[in-house]
Amino acid sequence: MSIIPCTANDELRGRILEFAEVLKTQAHSLGTHGLDEQEFYDSGLFRGAIERIRGQFSATMREKRDFVSRVLNWLQDRGDIDGWESAGEANRHDYTVELPSGRTCAIELKGCLDGNNTNIFERPPHCHEFVMWSVCTNPGANPRHNAWSGIHTRLSAEIISKEQRVDGLIIWDMVCGTIGRPCPKVEADPARLTVVGPFQLPPPCIYLFPATIPSPRNNPKPEPQQLDQVEFLKILHEAFGGHDDEVNRVRMGVKYEGVDTVRKTRVKRDDEVVAKSDWTAIRRS
């Protein structure tokens, strides 16, 4: 078992690498720039175009927001949630969801979890629940690397050092279950796909974090929450046909070693440890 059931499509990744090499060596033959091969590469035109495309893909949130909006609308239409709204650009979080119990869940939208943006968050003071939602639209990304990078390398360190609770993490988007990111949940049973607008979605991958902030002196090994304790994650899990043995529980331990604060992360699914770290120092700049 691994930290997340899905894997990168090695065949697709190979094709991406192959096409990237072709693009690097044949780019001068594309378009109407009027330059010969040497002039083309010396001019910086190729590098500039690549950086522009890369920036456009990285910066745009429209596709990701459209996906999340469709899911939240679908949940509201079913009566699973009472309502939701975009939090607006003035807030660090992206959405607030009104839950049937009267509780409010704030959602922070993230990308593939392997970048510094994962470290930037602020739990809203008014919310009862605060969850991260990773929408990684790059089919060539490695989901296992990204999940571990996000949970251990970035989020556990930030939760401990900032003393801000994150109740859980969703790793799930429109690429899940496609040829770019095969999903074992639906490969074994295609009937588990749920249609939401143009998407056919497998059950989400859900990670439950501790309900209290890990602290070396007062709270060195807080227990991860149960699914019943995080209402929005329970709603999402049940609405999309998740199985209880697919839910991940993340333990974050912390202690002092000399002058360093160190933490250990362990992820369990179906009572089996699927990923764990050694004691790792929290380095703050």
C-alpha positions as CSV (number, residue, x, y, z in Angstrom):
1,M,0.0,0.0,0.0
2,S,1.1,3.6,-0.5
3,I,0.1,7.0,0.7
4,I,-2.4,7.4,-2.2
5,P,-3.9,4.5,-4.2
6,C,-3.4,6.1,-7.7
7,T,-0.2,6.2,-9.6
8,A,1.1,8.3,-12.5
9,N,0.6,6.8,-15.9
10,D,4.2,5.7,-16.8
11,E,3.3,5.3,-20.5
12,L,1.9,8.8,-20.7
13,R,4.8,10.3,-18.7
14,G,7.2,8.6,-21.2
15,R,5.2,10.2,-24.1
16,I,5.4,13.6,-22.4
17,L,9.2,13.3,-22.0
18,E,9.5,12.2,-25.6
19,F,7.4,15.0,-27.0
20,A,9.3,17.5,-24.8
21,E,12.5,16.5,-26.5
22,V,11.0,16.8,-29.9
23,L,9.6,20.2,-29.1
24,K,13.1,21.4,-27.9
25,T,14.8,20.3,-31.0
26,Q,12.1,21.1,-33.6
27,A,10.5,24.3,-32.2
28,H,12.4,26.4,-34.7
29,S,10.3,24.8,-37.5
30,L,7.0,26.0,-36.1
31,G,5.3,29.2,-36.7
32,T,6.2,32.2,-38.9
33,H,8.9,33.9,-36.9
34,G,11.2,34.2,-39.9
35,L,14.4,33.2,-38.0
36,D,16.8,30.4,-38.9
37,E,17.5,27.7,-36.4
38,Q,20.5,29.3,-34.7
39,E,18.8,32.7,-34.6
40,F,15.7,31.2,-33.2
41,Y,17.4,29.6,-30.2
42,D,19.7,32.5,-29.6
43,S,16.9,35.0,-29.6
44,G,15.2,33.6,-26.5
45,L,11.9,33.2,-28.3
46,F,11.6,29.6,-27.4
47,R,12.4,30.0,-23.8
48,G,10.1,33.0,-23.5
49,A,7.2,31.1,-25.1
50,I,7.7,28.1,-22.8
51,E,7.8,30.3,-19.7
52,R,4.7,32.2,-20.8
53,I,2.8,28.9,-21.3
54,R,4.1,27.6,-18.0
55,G,3.0,30.7,-16.2
56,Q,-0.4,30.6,-17.7
57,F,-1.0,27.1,-16.7
58,S,0.3,27.7,-13.1
59,A,-1.5,31.0,-12.6
60,T,-5.0,30.2,-13.9
61,M,-7.5,28.9,-11.3
62,R,-10.5,29.0,-13.6
63,E,-10.5,25.3,-14.5
64,K,-9.9,24.3,-10.9
65,R,-12.6,26.6,-9.5
66,D,-15.0,25.3,-12.1
67,F,-14.5,21.8,-10.9
68,V,-15.0,22.6,-7.3
69,S,-18.0,24.7,-8.0
70,R,-19.7,21.9,-9.9
71,V,-19.1,19.5,-7.1
72,L,-20.4,21.9,-4.5
73,N,-23.5,22.7,-6.6
74,W,-24.1,19.0,-7.0
75,L,-23.9,18.5,-3.3
76,Q,-26.3,21.4,-2.7
77,D,-28.8,20.1,-5.3
78,R,-28.9,16.8,-3.5
79,G,-29.5,18.5,-0.2
80,D,-26.2,17.2,1.3
81,I,-25.1,20.8,2.1
82,D,-27.2,23.8,2.8
83,G,-25.2,26.2,0.6
84,W,-21.8,27.5,-0.3
85,E,-20.2,30.7,-1.5
86,S,-16.9,31.9,-2.8
87,A,-14.9,33.7,-0.1
88,G,-13.6,36.3,-2.5
89,E,-10.1,37.6,-3.2
90,A,-9.9,39.5,0.2
91,N,-9.7,36.2,2.1
92,R,-7.0,33.6,2.3
93,H,-9.5,30.7,2.0
94,D,-11.5,30.1,-1.2
95,Y,-15.0,28.8,-0.2
96,T,-17.3,28.6,2.8
97,V,-19.8,25.8,3.0
98,E,-22.9,25.8,5.2
99,L,-23.5,22.3,6.6
100,P,-26.8,20.7,7.7
101,S,-25.8,20.8,11.4
102,G,-25.4,24.6,11.2
103,R,-21.6,24.4,11.2
104,T,-19.4,26.2,8.6
105,C,-16.5,24.6,6.7
106,A,-13.9,26.8,5.1
107,I,-12.0,25.3,2.1
108,E,-8.6,26.4,0.9
109,L,-7.9,25.4,-2.7
110,K,-4.4,24.1,-3.5
111,G,-2.6,22.7,-6.5
112,C,-0.4,19.7,-6.7
113,L,1.0,20.1,-3.1
114,D,4.6,20.0,-4.0
115,G,5.1,23.8,-4.2
116,N,5.5,26.6,-1.7
117,N,1.9,27.7,-2.2
118,T,0.9,24.7,0.0
119,N,2.6,26.5,2.9
120,I,0.4,29.6,2.6
121,F,-2.9,29.3,4.5
122,E,-4.7,30.9,7.4
123,R,-7.6,29.3,9.2
124,P,-10.6,31.7,9.3
125,P,-11.6,32.4,12.9
126,H,-15.3,32.0,12.2
127,C,-15.2,28.4,10.7
128,H,-15.9,25.2,12.6
129,E,-13.9,23.1,10.1
130,F,-11.0,24.0,7.8
131,V,-9.9,21.7,5.0
132,M,-7.4,21.8,2.1
133,W,-8.5,20.6,-1.3
134,S,-5.7,19.7,-3.8
135,V,-6.7,20.0,-7.4
136,C,-3.7,18.9,-9.5
137,T,-4.6,19.1,-13.2
138,N,-1.2,18.1,-14.5
139,P,-1.6,14.5,-15.7
140,G,2.2,14.1,-15.8
141,A,2.6,14.8,-12.0
142,N,3.4,12.0,-9.6
143,P,0.5,11.8,-7.2
144,R,2.4,9.8,-4.5
145,H,5.3,12.2,-4.4
146,N,2.9,15.2,-4.3
147,A,0.7,13.7,-1.5
148,W,3.7,13.0,0.7
149,S,5.3,16.3,-0.1
150,G,2.1,18.1,0.9
151,I,1.3,16.2,4.0
152,H,4.7,15.7,5.6
153,T,7.2,18.2,4.1
154,R,4.8,21.2,4.1
155,L,1.5,20.9,6.0
156,S,2.8,19.1,9.1
157,A,5.6,21.7,9.5
158,E,3.2,24.6,9.0
159,I,0.5,23.3,11.3
160,I,3.0,22.8,14.1
161,S,5.0,26.1,13.6
162,K,2.0,28.3,12.9
163,E,-0.2,26.6,15.5
164,Q,-3.1,26.6,13.0
165,R,-5.4,23.6,12.8
166,V,-6.2,22.0,9.5
167,D,-8.9,19.4,9.9
168,G,-8.3,17.4,6.8
169,L,-7.1,17.2,3.2
170,I,-8.9,16.2,0.0
171,I,-6.8,15.0,-3.0
172,W,-9.2,14.8,-5.9
173,D,-9.9,16.4,-9.2
174,M,-11.1,16.0,-12.8
175,V,-7.9,14.0,-13.8
176,C,-8.6,11.3,-11.2
177,G,-9.8,8.1,-12.9
178,T,-8.7,9.2,-16.4
179,I,-5.9,7.7,-18.6
180,G,-3.5,10.3,-17.1
181,R,-4.2,9.1,-13.5
182,P,-5.7,5.7,-13.3
183,C,-7.7,5.1,-10.1
184,P,-7.7,1.6,-8.6
185,K,-11.1,2.3,-6.9
186,V,-12.9,2.4,-10.2
187,E,-10.6,0.0,-12.1
188,A,-11.9,-2.7,-9.8
189,D,-15.5,-1.5,-10.0
190,P,-16.4,1.1,-12.8
191,A,-19.9,1.4,-11.2
192,R,-18.2,3.6,-8.5
193,L,-17.9,6.5,-10.9
194,T,-20.2,9.4,-10.3
195,V,-21.2,11.8,-13.1
196,V,-21.1,15.5,-12.2
197,G,-21.5,17.6,-15.3
198,P,-18.8,16.7,-17.8
199,F,-16.9,14.7,-15.2
200,Q,-16.9,11.0,-14.3
201,L,-15.4,11.0,-10.8
202,P,-14.1,8.2,-8.6
203,P,-14.5,8.5,-4.8
204,P,-12.2,11.2,-3.3
205,C,-9.0,10.5,-1.3
206,I,-9.6,11.9,2.1
207,Y,-7.0,12.5,4.9
208,L,-8.0,13.3,8.5
209,F,-5.7,15.4,10.6
210,P,-5.5,15.8,14.4
211,A,-8.2,17.9,16.1
212,T,-5.6,19.7,18.2
213,I,-2.3,21.3,17.5
214,P,0.8,19.1,18.1
215,S,3.0,20.6,20.8
216,P,6.3,19.2,22.1
217,R,5.5,19.8,25.8
218,N,1.7,19.6,26.0
219,N,0.5,17.6,23.1
220,P,3.2,15.5,21.5
221,K,1.1,12.8,19.8
222,P,-2.5,14.0,19.2
223,E,-4.9,11.5,17.7
224,P,-6.2,12.0,14.1
225,Q,-9.9,12.7,14.0
226,Q,-12.6,10.3,13.0
227,L,-14.6,10.9,9.9
228,D,-17.7,11.7,12.0
229,Q,-15.8,14.7,13.5
230,V,-15.3,16.5,10.2
231,E,-18.8,16.9,8.7
232,F,-17.9,18.2,5.3
233,L,-15.4,15.3,4.6
234,K,-18.0,12.8,5.8
235,I,-20.6,14.3,3.5
236,L,-18.2,14.2,0.5
237,H,-17.1,10.7,1.3
238,E,-20.6,9.3,1.5
239,A,-22.0,11.2,-1.5
240,F,-19.4,9.9,-3.8
241,G,-19.5,6.3,-2.6
242,G,-16.3,6.2,-0.6
243,H,-15.6,3.1,1.5
244,D,-14.6,3.6,5.1
245,D,-11.5,1.5,4.7
246,E,-10.3,4.0,2.1
247,V,-10.1,7.0,4.5
248,N,-6.6,8.0,5.6
249,R,-5.8,9.1,9.2
250,V,-2.7,11.3,9.6
251,R,-0.8,11.3,12.9
252,M,1.7,14.1,13.5
253,G,4.1,13.7,16.4
254,V,6.4,16.4,17.6
255,K,9.3,16.7,20.2
256,Y,12.5,18.6,20.9
257,E,15.9,17.2,19.9
258,G,18.5,19.6,21.3
259,V,17.8,23.0,19.8
260,D,15.6,21.6,17.1
261,T,11.8,21.0,17.0
262,V,11.3,17.7,15.1
263,R,8.2,16.0,13.9
264,K,7.2,12.6,12.6
265,T,4.3,11.9,10.3
266,R,2.5,8.6,9.9
267,V,-0.5,7.9,7.6
268,K,-2.8,4.9,8.2
269,R,-5.5,3.5,6.0
270,D,-7.6,0.5,7.0
271,D,-5.5,0.2,10.2
272,E,-2.3,-0.3,8.1
273,V,0.6,2.2,8.0
274,V,0.9,3.3,4.4
275,A,3.5,6.0,4.8
276,K,5.7,7.2,7.6
277,S,8.7,9.5,8.1
278,D,11.7,9.6,10.5
279,W,12.0,12.4,12.9
280,T,12.5,15.5,10.8
281,A,13.6,19.0,11.9
282,I,11.3,21.9,11.2
283,R,13.4,24.5,9.5
284,R,12.1,28.0,9.5
285,S,13.7,30.9,7.6
